[in-house]
Amino acid sequence: MRKAKLILDKDYVISPIDKRIYGNFVEHLGRCVYTGIYEPGHPQADAEGFRKDVLELVKRLNVPIVRYPGGNYVSGFRWEDAIGPKEKRPKRLDLAWKTTEPNEVGIHEFASWAKKANTSIMYSVNLGTRGPADAQHIVEYANHKGGSDWSDLRIKNGAKDPFDIKLWCLGNEMDGPWQMGQKTAYEYGRIANEAAKMMKWTDDSIETVACGSSSFQMPTFGEWEYTMLNECYDNVDYVSLHRYYGNPHNDTPDFLASSMDLDAFIRTVAAICDAVKGRKHSKKQVNLSLDEWNVWYHSHQQDQDLHQREPWGTALPLLEDVYNFEDALLVGLMLITILKNADRVKVACMAQLVNVIAPIMTRPGGGAWAQTIYWPLMQASTLGRGRSLLPQITSEKFDTKHYADVPVVDAAAVMDDDGNVTIFAVNRDLMEDVELTCDLRSFGSFRQINHSVLHHDDVKATNTEDHPDTVLPHEIPAKLDGNPLVLPAASWNVIRLTRE
């Protein structure tokens, strides 16, 4: 059996954890909104048309914040189209996803859904085909108490109290040629600065997220962040990062090593932010918003075929990746990476919440179920609140096609306000269990509450509507008591310890 060692010290704290790292994303894309969270006429629909079965799954995830309404979609979106009487709202072509948007769900409806889901909103403004004035208008509409044209219109439309949205994205992936209103770094930096300035003049309690480069592999990466931040550093609070991974060549060890790429990505963008901080002699620190992250590759070809068959359809089944067990392992590894960078990553949104590359799936008129990736996210969000501890891990290592010195065991640890500790650990070895020795030198006496394991012998195993529990966490009997913990081969582990 392989062996590994984990050393934790209660005084070696990376950072308090911002609960918003367990956020998610709802875009007007595919079936995320329509027949996802919203399906009037469904047997489980409430009076507003929201699916109660989906709401229950969302609430179990403990999602603290949801990015909305896009994504690529937002760069062509007129938010005014989705307010007022539904029968008067226009249908619009969505150029981002080549579909037709009915605008039945807008900011009023989504704010109502968010309240039911016990979450808050991270709202994205259109800086592609629109500009700073439109961004200021939506902040005024959403957050100003009343007595102005836009805020009074909100009241007229049925919302007496402001929506009080605190976090705002300044556009989306503006360096991408697929983006409506693509801009150079300088152009975007200037417009982002003016938008953020006017938005904060309207409500000085809000925070803003500037668009980083849309990918680590973009030719604009690095230079984009530096140039853009030089123009808007003083008026933004976060820089966005987007990162997706896939396993198209069926190389599971290489796939599970890709969380190392995420760690490098995060550290690189943080370094660029600090370079601009130094250049400006600023005392302000700009942090990171990893507001799109997930596994995404299963659905690529089917989406291309669907667009050819049904151009400009509504609520097409786009990007409906069916996730397997190895995807859940990588999601767990990405969550571990986020926790180990909690000093800089303050917001993170899995993309997306329902149907579209999502932990939750639905059938129109039918059931809702949790995909494999649901479980690591749910357990981390539920138990990963408090302070992120600095783990010292000794583990055997291996090389893959794209990565060298990949540790067999990766882990993060969280200490809550009562001094209890939760360890999240993944054993990347597909064949062998690992004995993990835990040195908790400064904590005193501990007892183990439980050890939850997510494992399946088939890394390609999936959950379906008919078989929703194929991949499911289960408890294993184990006691710490100075003995090593056993991490089963190819497993996501959650070990909870409480002080005696």
N, C-alpha and C positions, 0 to 999 in steps of 0.2 A: 504494500500500500504506500502511495506517495505521502509525503509529510510536508506540512507548512506551519508557520508560526505567525501569530498576530500579537503585537504589543500595543497596548493602549494605556494612556495616562490621562487622568481627568483634567489635568492642567494644560495639556497639549491640545488646544482648541483651534481648529481652522477658522471657524466663524459661527455666530448664530445663524440658523437656517431660516431664510425667508420662505414662508409657507407657499409663496407664489411659484416656487420651482416645481410644484406639482400641478401646474395649470394645464389647460387644454385649449382647443381651437375649434371653432365652428365657422366654416366658410359656406357661402352660398355656392356650393359646388356639389355636383352629383346629387346623392340622396342624403346628404348630411342634415339639411334642414327639412326638406319636403320628403315625407315618408321616413324621416329619421327622427328628429325631435318633435316634428309637427306633422300630424296626419288626421285632420278632421274626418270624422266618420269611422275611425278605427274603434274597435270595441273597447280599447284601453284609453281612448282620447278623453281629456277633460273638457270643460265647457269652452276653453279657448282653443281647443284642437291639439294640445300637447299630449304626447303619449306618456301615460303614467308609468308604464313598464320601463320605458327608457329613463324617465326621471329617477326611478328607484335605483337603477344600475348606476346612474351618474352620481347620485347621492352617496352610494357605497364607495365610490372612488374618492370622496372628499376633495372634490375639485375646488380650489380656492379662487381661481380666476379663469375666464374663458376669453380668448382673443376672438374678435368678431368685427366686421363680416367677411374679411379676407385679409391676406391672400391676394393672388393675382386678380381676383374678382374686384377688389376695391379700387383698382386703378382706372376702372371705367364706371364706377358706381356713383349715382346721384342719390344721396341719402334722402333728399326731399321726395323722391319717387315712392318711398316706403313709409310715409306718414299720412295721416288723414284717413277718411273712409276707404275701406278696402276696395269697394266697387269702383272707386275713382282712380285707383292707382294704375299707372301705365305698365304694360308688359314691355320689357326691353331685351334686346339682343345682348347677351353677355359674350363679348369678343374673347375674353380670357379662356373660356371653356367651350365656346361654340354651342351654347344652349340659349334657351329663352327664360328669362327671370320674371315670374309673375308678381313679385313684390308683395306677396301676402304677409310675409314676416319682415318687419322692420324694427327700428330701435324700441318702439313701445312694446311690441310683442316680445322681443328678445329680453328686454328688461324684466318683463313679467315672468318669463321662463327662468331667467337667472335667479330671481328671488325664490321661485319654487325649488330650484336646484341647489339652493344654499351656496351660491357662488356670486362673484362680482365680475364686472365687464372690463376687458381691455379693448378699447375701441380703436379701429384703424381708420385714418382719414385718407382721402384720395389726393395724393400729390403727383399723380400721373397725368390725368387729363384735366385736373382742377388745381387750385392753388391756395395760398394762405388765407384769403378772405373766406372761402368756403369752409376751410378747417376751423376758422374762428366762429363761423355761424353755427356749426354743429356743437361746439363746446357751449356756446351761449344757449342754444336750444336745449341741450341736455342738462346743463349744470346751473344756469342762472335762475334765481328764485322767481323772478317775475318783474314786470314793469318795462320790458323791452319787447321789440317786435318778435324776435325769435322765441324768447321764453314765454311770451303770452300765447304764441301759436302752439307751443307744447301744452300749455294749460287748456287751450281751446280743444286740443286733440285728446284730452282726457287725463292728462298727467299733471295734477296740481303741484305735486312735489317734484323737485329736480331728481334726475337719475343719479346724480352725484358720482359720475365716472371719474376715477382718479388717475388711470393710466391710459396713455394715448400713443398709438403707433403713427409715426410720420411717414405714411406710405408703405410700400412693400417692394422689396427686391428691385430697386430702381436702376440698377446697373444691367439688368437682364434684357436681352433683345426681345424676349417673349413678352415683356411688360409694356402695357399701354403707357405712353409718355416716358419712355426710357430716357435717362439723363446721364450726363457725365458726372463725375464726382463733384466737381466744382459747382455745376448747375444745381445738383441736388442739395449740396451743402448750403448754398445760398437760400433756396426755397424752404428747406427744412428749418433753417435758422429763423427766417421771417415768420413761418407758420407757428413754430414753437413760441416765439416771442409774443405774437398776437394771442395765441391760445392761453398762455400764462398771464397775459395782461387781463384776459377775461376772467380767469379763475387761477389765482396764484397757488392753489393747493394741489394742482395736478402735476404729474410727472410725464415726460415724453421719451419715446424710444426712436432713435435715428436708425435708418436702414444701413446695416453693414453690407458688404458684398454678398451676393446671393449664394455663393458657394466658395469653399476653400480652393476649388480647382479653377475658378474663374480667372482669366488673365488680369482682371482688374483687382483681384484680391490684394489686400495690403495697401497698395497705393490708394485704392478707393477709400478705405477707412481713414487713412492719414489725411488725405486731401479734404474729404468731407468733414471730418472733425475739426480741422483748422478753421472751417467756416461757421460751425454751429456749436462748438464745444460748450460755450457758456450757457446755452439755452436747452441742452439735452441732458438727460440723466442716464440713459442706457444706450448701448449699441446692440442691434439685433444680430443674431447668428442663426443660420438655417443649416441643418445637416441631416441627411438621410443615408442609409446604408442598405445594401442588397447582397444577395448570394446567387447571382445568375449562373455561376459556373459550378455550383454545388460543392464548394470547398468550405466545409463547416469550420475547421480550425482557423482558416484565414478570416472567415466571416466573424467569428467570435473574438478575434483579435482587433477588430476595427474600432472598438471603443478607445484604443490607444490613439487613433487618429483624432477622435473627438477631443481627447485631453490636449493634444498638440494644438488643435484649432482654438480651443478656449484660451490657452495660455498665450498663443500668438496674438489674438485680438486684444487681450488684456494688455499685452506689452505695447501694442500700437496706441491704445488709449493712453497709457502712461507716457509714451513718447510725446504725444500732443500736450498732455498735461505739463510735462517738463518744458517743452518749447514755449508754452504760454506762461510759465512761472505761476501756474494755478494751484490753489490749495484744494480745489474740487476734484473728486474722483468720479469718473464715469464708469459705471459697471455694465454688466452684460445681461442681455435678454435672449436666451436660447428659445425663441418663440416659434420655431418649427423644428421638431426632431422626431425621428421614428425610423422604422424599417419600411422601405418602399421599393418594390420591384416586381412583385407577383402579377400586377394587373396591367403592365405597360402595353402589351400587344392587344389585349382585349379592348382597351380604351380606343386604340387607333381604329379597330374594326367597327366599334360601336358608333363612332363619329361618322364613319362613312355610311352606315346603315340608317342612322337617325339624326341627320344634321338639324341643329337648332331645336332639339326636343327639350322638354322640361323634366327636371329631376331624373336624368339618365343615370344608370348605375355605373358611374365612373370611379376609377381608382379604388375598387372594392377588393383590396388585398385580403385573401384568406390566410391568416397567420398560423404558423406552425410552432412547435415547441422550441426549435432553435431560435426563432425570432424572439420568443419570450426571454430566452437566456441573454440575447444581446440587449434587449430593452432593460433587463436587470443590470447588465454591465454599464449601460449608458447612465442609468440612475445612480449607480455607484460613482461614476465619473463626475456627474453633476454635484453630488454630495461632497466629493473631495475637492471641488472647486467652489464651494459655497461662499468663499470670501469675495468672489467676483461675479458668480452667476446668481442673480437675485430674482430672475423670472425665467421660467421655462415652460413651454407649452407643447405637449405632445400633439402632433398633427395626424389626424383630427379626432373628433370625439365619437362620431357615429357614422358607420357605413364607409366613409371615405378614409382609407388607410387608418382604421380606427379600432379601438379596443372593444367597441360595442357594435353589434350588427343587428339589423331588423329585416323582417320580411313585410312588404306592404300588405296590410290587412292581417298579418300573422304575428309571430312571436319576436322577442328580442333576447339576445344571448351575449355572453361575455366571450371574447376571443382569448387566445392564450396570453397575449400581451397585457390583458386587463389585470392579471393577478400581480405581477411585480409592481405595477404602478399603484394599484390599490393598497398593497401592503406597505410600500414606501411612503405613500401619502398619509396613511393612517398612523404608522409607527415612526416615521422619520421626521418628527418635529422636535426641535430643541437646539442643541449645539452639535455641529459636526466635529468629530475628533480626528486628529491626525493619526492614521494607522501606519504602523511600521510592519510591513509584511515581508516575511522570508518565504520564498516559494521556488520550486523548480521552474525552469523556463524552457521555452521551445521557440523555434522559428517557423514562420509560414511564408507563403509566396510574397507577401507585401510587408511583413512585420518581423522584426528580430527581437529576441529576448522578451517574449510574451510570458507573463507569469501565469502558471497554471491556476492559481487562486488569486482573485481580486476581491477586495472587501472595502466597505465603508462602515463607520460606526457613529451612532448618534446617542447623545446623553440628554435625557429629559430634565425637567426642572427639579425632579425628586432624586436625581442621581442614578436613575435606572438607565441601562444601556441596551440598545438594539444593534445587533451586527447584521449587516447585509453582505452575503458572500456568494460568489459564483465559483464553482469548480468547472474549469474549461475542459478538463480531460474527459474525453468521450467514453473511456473504457474503465478507468480506475477510480476508486474512492480515494479521498484524501483525509488523513488525520490532521486536524487543525488544532494546534496547541495555542491556548489563549493566555497571555501574560497580562493580567489586570493589576499591575503592581501597586497602583496608588488608590485603588478603590476600596480596599478592605474585603470583607467576606461577601460573596455573591451566591445566590442560588439561581438555577435556570428555571424560568417560567415555562418556556416551550421552545421547540425547534420545528419550524415549518419548512417543508421541502416542496419545491416544484420540480418534478422529474417525470420523464416518460422514456421508455426504452427506445421508442421511435422518434427521432428528432424531427420527423416530418408530420407528426401527429397533429391534428387540428380539432377544434371544437365546432360543432354545427348546431343548427336549431334542433335537430332530432337527437343529437348526442352532445349536449353542451358541457358535460363534465368529463370529457376524455382527458383533458389536461387540467388538473386542478391541484392546488396546494393540499398537502396532508401533513399531519403531525407525526413525528417519530419520537418514540420514548428515548430520552437521553438525559443524563445529568452531568453537569460540569464537574464540580467537586475535584478540580485539579486534573481531571482526565481530559485527553484530547476529544474534540468534537469530530464526528465523522461527516464529511461532506460527500454525499453520493456522487458518482460519476455524472457529468453533465447535469448540474443542478443549480437552482437558485435557492438560497437558504436565508431564512430569517430567524435569528437566535435572540431571544429576549431574556435579559438578565435583570434581576432585582436585588437590591442590597438587603442583606440579612438584618 
